[in-house]
Amino acid sequence: MDAIFSCLLLLATLFLSLSLIFRVNKRNLGSPKLPPGKTGWPLVGESIVLTMAGPEKFIKDRMRKYSPEVFQTSLLGEKMAVFCGAKGNKFLFSNENTLLTSWWPLSLKKVLLFPSFVDDPIKEVGELSRGFLHDILKPEALKHYIPVMDSMARQHLDEEWTPHGEVKVFLVSKKYTFGLACELFMSINNPDHIARLANPFTLITSGIFSVPIDLPGTAYNRAIKGGKMVRNEILMIIRERRKELLENKETTYHDMLSRMLLVTHENGEFMNEMEIYHNIMGLLVASYETTSAAVTFVMNYLAELPHIYDGVFKEQMEIAKSKGPGELLNWEDIEKMKYSWNVAREALRLMPPALGAFREATTDFTYAGFTIPKGWKTFWTVNSTHKNPKYFPNPEKFDPSRFEGSGPAPFTFVPFGGGPRMCPGKEYARLEVLVFMHNVVTRFKLEKAIANEKMIFRSSLTPMNGVPVRIHPHEN
């Protein structure tokens, strides 16, 4: 009996030893080497840490601690590989539609899209949207919008700036950029109608990238309610406009909505309501949050740095003096605003309104010696290059000359992304920012009311006090 027991014990020990050897070899030889990092708490991951620390510190700390090329984390309930530096940006931009595909967080999809779209693939709609948006947002298509932008900027300053000695730029710029978007995209210029669309956007932008916990009182729950309100309003506008077109009553509109209603697929079918809504909603979200933030941060530096303001003022006054009384800006005027655009780009480098974008790995692939498994999400971020001294010496200094000549090295300045999925609204944002700069500096001298105002992170970089500035009208 003892001999049998000893034999069984020996076999068990041998089996256990072989099993351990097999596991070690499998781990060393066959298991993927994942990027270094940590995933934080269940469900929420490191989303709260990102919000509390701010994206710039969050990225910089992990690049230093784990890897300057790629690290892993968990955000918005997903395992994620964060790609860093110009090489990381180039890799993701260059492998779109081969190793990677577009991915939207559940919080964003459920807030913005139709309920039936949340669990279904949206690639087909997304691809149609991007192709169409690139066509209607390219420079030659936007040229005739410049006088409208100029006229509305003048009206906005008359109503929101001139009567006051001080304005909160972030608040009034949202009103301007969103009102302009409603006019150009849907020919809506009634203040009450604009307000019915604008008010829910506050709820949307506050919870669009929150942890997707749909409970009463959460930012995510409020964002879903705001999204439903906007969706119903836009659908009503689309249906009314389509009815007018079918009845041949629509003869005066020249906005983007009318163009969307007339565009067809390769099979000759018109875009459906969901596709049109998807396009319009994307444009409005960008106008409400990122474009208004871009305008705000440019004004922030013009108020903070007198020598920068003086350079912009000189350039813009030369353009103003070349115009006749009441004559509006045109494309040729925009092309003369080279220094002003360098100033705007430097503001976007230091205070980028958008942080980056997500993708999903469609297959296992290797980068920098690490394996990114299929199904993992990836994230490229402006915060790994925009203030990196490797790419921008003395990165905290505001220096528009960085953009003279050939400008920054490729894939280092990426406020609009890059590759096939570069933001289609880049040119629209450029025109809007430059037109607004022209109108402000030719009418006012700016002075910051709060020095060193703190920036906080919500869904994007947000000035805590709204960038209050004192405005001093120029003497005629």
C-alpha positions in Angstrom: 0.0 0.0 0.0 2.8 2.4 0.9 4.6 1.6 -2.3 1.4 2.4 -4.3 1.0 5.7 -2.4 4.6 6.6 -3.0 4.2 5.9 -6.7 1.1 8.0 -7.0 2.8 10.8 -5.1 5.8 10.6 -7.4 3.6 10.7 -10.5 1.6 13.7 -9.1 4.8 15.6 -8.4 6.1 14.8 -11.8 2.8 16.0 -13.4 2.8 19.2 -11.4 6.5 19.9 -12.4 5.8 19.3 -16.0 2.7 21.5 -15.8 4.7 24.3 -14.3 7.4 24.0 -16.9 4.8 24.1 -19.6 3.2 27.1 -18.2 6.5 29.0 -17.8 7.5 28.1 -21.4 4.1 29.1 -22.7 4.3 32.4 -20.9 7.8 33.1 -22.1 7.5 31.8 -25.6 3.8 32.1 -26.7 2.0 34.7 -24.6 1.9 38.2 -26.0 4.0 40.9 -24.5 1.4 43.6 -23.7 2.3 47.3 -23.3 3.2 48.2 -19.7 0.7 50.1 -17.5 -2.2 49.5 -15.3 -6.0 49.4 -15.8 -7.2 50.9 -12.5 -10.5 50.1 -10.9 -13.1 47.7 -12.4 -15.5 49.4 -14.9 -14.2 53.0 -14.4 -10.6 52.1 -15.0 -8.4 55.2 -14.9 -11.1 57.5 -16.2 -11.4 59.4 -12.9 -7.7 59.6 -12.6 -7.5 61.1 -16.0 -10.2 63.7 -15.2 -8.6 64.6 -11.8 -5.0 64.9 -13.1 -5.9 66.3 -16.5 -4.8 64.7 -19.8 -1.5 66.4 -20.1 -0.2 65.2 -16.7 -1.8 61.8 -17.1 -0.1 61.2 -20.4 3.3 62.6 -19.3 3.4 60.6 -16.0 2.7 57.3 -17.8 5.1 58.0 -20.6 7.8 58.5 -18.0 6.8 55.6 -15.8 6.0 52.9 -18.4 7.0 53.7 -21.9 7.5 56.8 -24.1 6.1 54.8 -27.1 3.0 53.0 -25.9 1.3 52.1 -22.6 -1.9 50.4 -21.6 -4.7 51.8 -19.4 -8.4 51.4 -19.1 -10.7 54.3 -20.0 -14.5 54.5 -20.5 -14.7 50.8 -19.6 -12.3 49.6 -22.3 -8.8 48.2 -22.3 -6.7 50.7 -24.2 -3.3 51.2 -25.7 -2.2 54.8 -25.7 0.3 55.5 -28.6 2.8 58.3 -27.9 5.0 60.6 -29.9 5.3 61.3 -33.6 6.0 57.7 -34.4 2.9 56.6 -32.6 0.8 59.1 -34.4 2.2 58.1 -37.7 1.6 54.4 -37.1 -2.0 54.9 -36.2 -2.7 57.4 -39.0 -1.0 55.2 -41.5 -2.8 52.0 -40.6 -6.3 53.2 -40.7 -8.6 50.6 -42.4 -5.8 47.9 -42.3 -4.9 47.2 -38.7 -7.4 49.6 -37.2 -11.0 50.8 -37.6 -12.9 53.7 -36.2 -14.4 53.3 -32.7 -16.7 55.4 -30.7 -17.2 55.1 -26.9 -20.5 53.7 -25.8 -21.2 57.0 -24.0 -20.8 59.0 -27.2 -22.8 56.5 -29.3 -25.8 56.3 -27.0 -25.9 60.0 -26.5 -25.7 61.1 -30.1 -26.9 58.2 -32.3 -30.3 56.7 -32.8 -31.1 53.9 -30.3 -31.1 51.3 -33.1 -27.5 52.3 -34.1 -26.0 51.8 -30.7 -25.5 48.0 -31.0 -25.1 47.9 -34.8 -22.1 48.6 -36.9 -21.9 52.3 -38.0 -19.0 52.0 -40.3 -21.1 52.4 -43.5 -22.7 55.6 -42.1 -19.4 56.9 -40.9 -17.7 56.3 -44.3 -20.5 58.0 -46.2 -20.4 60.9 -43.7 -16.7 61.5 -44.0 -16.6 61.4 -47.8 -19.5 63.7 -48.1 -18.2 66.1 -45.3 -14.8 66.3 -47.0 -16.6 67.5 -50.2 -18.7 70.1 -48.6 -16.0 71.3 -46.1 -13.1 71.7 -48.5 -11.8 75.2 -49.2 -13.5 75.8 -52.6 -16.8 74.8 -51.1 -16.5 77.1 -48.1 -15.4 80.3 -49.9 -18.9 81.6 -50.2 -19.4 81.2 -46.4 -16.7 83.8 -45.5 -19.0 86.9 -46.0 -21.7 85.2 -43.9 -19.1 84.5 -41.2 -17.9 88.1 -41.3 -21.4 89.6 -41.2 -22.4 87.4 -38.2 -19.2 88.2 -36.4 -19.9 91.9 -36.7 -23.4 91.5 -35.5 -22.2 89.3 -32.6 -19.7 91.9 -31.4 -22.3 94.6 -31.7 -24.7 92.7 -29.4 -22.4 90.7 -27.1 -19.2 92.7 -26.8 -19.6 96.4 -27.5 -22.3 97.1 -24.8 -20.0 95.7 -22.1 -16.7 96.6 -20.6 -15.9 93.0 -19.9 -16.9 89.6 -21.5 -16.4 86.0 -20.7 -14.9 84.8 -24.0 -15.8 81.1 -23.6 -19.4 81.8 -23.0 -19.9 84.4 -25.8 -17.8 82.4 -28.3 -20.1 79.4 -27.8 -23.0 81.6 -28.7 -21.3 82.9 -31.8 -19.9 79.6 -33.1 -23.1 77.6 -32.5 -25.3 80.4 -34.0 -23.1 80.5 -37.0 -23.3 76.7 -37.4 -27.1 76.8 -37.2 -27.2 79.4 -39.9 -24.7 77.8 -42.3 -25.8 74.2 -41.8 -29.6 74.6 -41.5 -30.5 78.2 -42.2 -31.7 78.7 -38.6 -31.3 82.2 -37.4 -34.2 82.6 -34.9 -32.7 83.1 -31.4 -35.4 81.0 -29.7 -35.0 78.2 -32.2 -31.2 78.3 -31.7 -31.7 78.2 -27.9 -33.8 75.1 -28.2 -30.9 73.4 -29.8 -28.1 75.0 -27.8 -29.4 74.4 -24.2 -29.3 70.6 -24.5 -25.8 70.7 -25.8 -24.6 71.7 -22.4 -25.9 68.4 -21.1 -24.4 66.5 -24.0 -20.9 68.0 -23.8 -20.7 67.5 -20.0 -21.4 63.8 -20.2 -20.4 62.7 -23.7 -17.1 61.1 -22.5 -18.2 60.1 -19.0 -18.3 56.6 -17.6 -21.4 55.0 -19.2 -23.4 54.5 -16.0 -27.0 55.4 -16.9 -28.4 56.2 -13.5 -30.5 59.3 -12.5 -28.3 62.2 -11.6 -25.2 61.1 -13.5 -23.6 63.2 -16.2 -24.2 60.3 -18.6 -27.9 60.1 -17.9 -28.2 63.9 -18.4 -26.3 63.6 -21.7 -28.7 60.9 -23.0 -31.6 63.2 -22.2 -30.0 66.1 -23.9 -29.1 64.0 -26.9 -32.8 62.9 -27.3 -34.0 66.5 -27.2 -31.5 67.5 -29.9 -32.3 64.5 -32.0 -36.0 65.2 -32.0 -35.4 68.8 -32.9 -33.1 68.0 -35.8 -35.3 65.3 -37.1 -38.2 67.7 -37.2 -36.1 70.2 -39.2 -35.0 67.5 -41.7 -38.5 66.3 -42.3 -39.9 69.8 -42.8 -37.1 70.6 -45.3 -37.5 67.3 -47.2 -41.3 68.0 -47.5 -40.5 71.4 -48.9 -38.1 69.9 -51.4 -40.7 67.3 -52.5 -43.3 70.0 -53.0 -40.8 72.2 -54.9 -41.1 74.9 -52.3 -37.5 74.9 -51.2 -35.9 77.5 -53.4 -34.1 79.9 -51.1 -31.9 77.6 -48.9 -28.2 77.2 -49.8 -27.1 75.5 -46.6 -25.5 72.1 -45.9 -28.8 70.4 -45.0 -30.2 71.1 -48.4 -27.1 69.6 -50.0 -27.4 66.5 -47.9 -31.0 66.0 -48.9 -30.0 66.0 -52.5 -27.0 63.8 -52.3 -27.3 60.2 -53.4 -25.5 56.9 -52.9 -23.9 55.0 -55.8 -27.2 53.1 -56.2 -29.1 56.3 -56.7 -30.9 56.3 -53.3 -31.0 59.4 -51.2 -29.5 59.6 -47.8 -32.0 58.6 -45.1 -32.9 60.6 -42.0 -30.4 58.8 -39.8 -27.5 59.5 -42.1 -28.4 63.2 -42.5 -28.9 63.5 -38.7 -25.5 61.9 -38.1 -23.8 64.4 -40.4 -25.6 67.5 -38.9 -25.0 66.3 -35.3 -21.3 65.8 -35.8 -21.0 69.3 -37.3 -23.0 70.9 -34.4 -21.0 69.1 -31.7 -17.7 70.3 -33.1 -19.0 73.8 -33.5 -20.4 73.9 -30.0 -17.4 72.6 -28.1 -14.1 72.4 -30.1 -14.5 75.4 -32.4 -15.6 77.7 -29.6 -12.7 76.5 -27.5 -10.3 77.3 -30.3 -11.7 80.8 -30.6 -11.5 81.2 -26.8 -7.8 80.1 -26.5 -6.8 82.4 -29.4 -8.4 85.4 -27.6 -6.8 84.3 -24.4 -3.3 84.7 -25.8 -4.1 87.9 -27.6 -5.2 89.4 -24.3 -2.3 88.0 -22.4 0.6 88.8 -24.8 0.7 92.4 -26.1 3.5 91.8 -28.6 1.5 89.0 -30.2 -1.6 91.1 -30.3 0.4 93.9 -32.0 1.6 91.6 -34.7 -2.0 90.4 -35.4 -3.4 93.9 -35.2 -0.9 95.2 -37.8 -1.7 92.4 -40.3 -5.5 92.7 -39.8 -5.5 96.5 -40.1 -3.7 96.3 -43.4 -6.6 94.1 -44.7 -9.2 96.3 -43.1 -7.8 99.4 -44.8 -7.9 97.7 -48.2 -11.7 97.2 -47.9 -14.4 99.6 -48.9 -17.0 100.9 -46.4 -19.1 97.9 -45.3 -17.3 95.5 -47.6 -17.1 92.0 -46.2 -14.1 89.7 -46.1 -13.4 87.3 -48.9 -11.1 84.4 -49.7 -8.2 86.6 -50.8 -8.3 88.4 -47.5 -8.1 85.1 -45.6 -5.1 84.1 -47.6 -3.3 87.3 -46.4 -3.7 86.3 -42.7 -0.5 84.3 -42.5 0.9 85.6 -39.2 -2.6 85.5 -37.6 -3.0 81.8 -38.6 0.5 81.0 -37.1 -0.7 82.7 -33.9 -3.9 80.6 -33.9 -1.9 77.4 -34.5 0.4 78.1 -31.6 -2.6 78.6 -29.4 -3.9 75.3 -30.6 -0.6 73.7 -29.8 -0.5 74.9 -26.2 -4.3 74.6 -25.6 -5.7 72.0 -28.0 -9.5 71.8 -27.9 -9.6 68.1 -28.9 -7.4 65.6 -27.1 -7.1 62.9 -29.7 -9.2 60.0 -31.1 -10.0 56.4 -30.5 -9.5 53.4 -32.8 -10.1 49.6 -32.5 -7.6 46.9 -33.4 -9.1 44.7 -36.0 -6.3 42.1 -35.7 -3.4 41.4 -33.4 -0.4 43.5 -34.3 3.0 44.5 -32.8 4.3 47.9 -32.1 7.5 48.9 -30.4 8.0 45.3 -29.3 4.5 45.0 -27.7 1.5 43.2 -28.9 -1.9 45.0 -29.2 -4.6 42.3 -29.2 -7.5 42.3 -31.5 -10.4 44.1 -29.9 -8.3 46.5 -27.8 -9.0 50.1 -28.3 -6.2 52.5 -29.2 -5.8 56.2 -28.5 -3.6 58.9 -30.0 -3.2 62.1 -28.1 -2.0 65.6 -28.7 -0.5 65.6 -25.2 2.4 63.3 -26.2 3.8 65.7 -28.8 2.5 69.3 -28.5 4.5 70.2 -25.4 7.3 67.6 -25.9 10.7 69.4 -25.9 11.9 66.7 -28.3 9.7 68.3 -31.0 9.1 71.9 -29.7 12.1 73.4 -27.9 11.1 75.5 -24.9 7.6 74.1 -25.3 5.8 76.4 -22.8 6.8 79.5 -24.7 4.3 81.1 -27.1 6.2 81.3 -30.4 4.3 81.6 -33.7 7.5 81.4 -35.6 7.5 77.6 -35.1 5.0 77.5 -38.0 7.1 79.6 -40.5 8.7 77.8 -43.4 8.1 74.1 -43.4 6.8 74.3 -39.8 6.9 71.5 -37.2 8.0 68.0 -38.1 5.4 65.7 -39.5 3.0 64.1 -37.0 4.0 66.4 -34.1 1.3 69.1 -34.5 -1.9 67.2 -34.6 -4.9 69.3 -33.3 -7.0 68.0 -36.3 -5.6 64.5 -36.4 -4.0 63.1 -39.5 -4.2 60.4 -42.1 -7.5 59.3 -43.8 -9.5 60.4 -40.8 -8.1 63.9 -40.4 -10.9 66.2 -39.1 -12.9 67.2 -42.2 -13.8 70.5 -40.5 -10.2 71.7 -40.3 -10.7 74.4 -43.0 -14.1 75.5 -41.6 -12.5 76.0 -38.2 -9.6 77.9 -39.8 -11.9 80.3 -41.6 -14.1 80.8 -38.5 -11.2 81.6 -36.2 -9.5 84.0 -38.6 -12.7 85.9 -39.4 -13.4 86.3 -35.7 -9.8 87.4 -35.0 -10.1 90.0 -37.7 -13.2 91.5 -36.2 -12.1 91.5 -32.6 -8.6 93.0 -33.1 -9.7 95.7 -35.5 -12.3 96.9 -33.0 -10.9 96.2 -29.6 -7.7 96.0 -27.5 -8.0 93.1 -25.0 -6.8 92.9 -21.4 -7.1 89.7 -19.3 -9.2 90.2 -16.1 -7.7 87.1 -14.4 -4.0 86.3 -14.8 -3.0 82.6 -15.0 -6.6 81.3 -15.1 -6.8 77.7 -14.2 -7.8 75.2 -16.9 -9.8 72.2 -15.9 -10.7 69.0 -17.9 -14.3 68.0 -18.5 -15.0 66.6 -22.0 -12.2 68.9 -23.2 -9.9 71.6 -21.8 -12.1 74.2 -20.2 -11.2 77.6 -18.6 -12.5 77.6 -15.0 -13.7 81.3 -15.2 -14.5 81.4 -18.9 -11.6 83.7 -19.9 -13.0 87.1 -18.8 -11.3 89.9 -20.7 -11.7 93.7 -20.5 -12.3 95.2 -23.9 -11.1 98.7 -24.9 -12.6 100.0 -28.2 -10.0 101.6 -30.6 -10.3 105.3 -31.1 -11.4 106.3 -34.6 
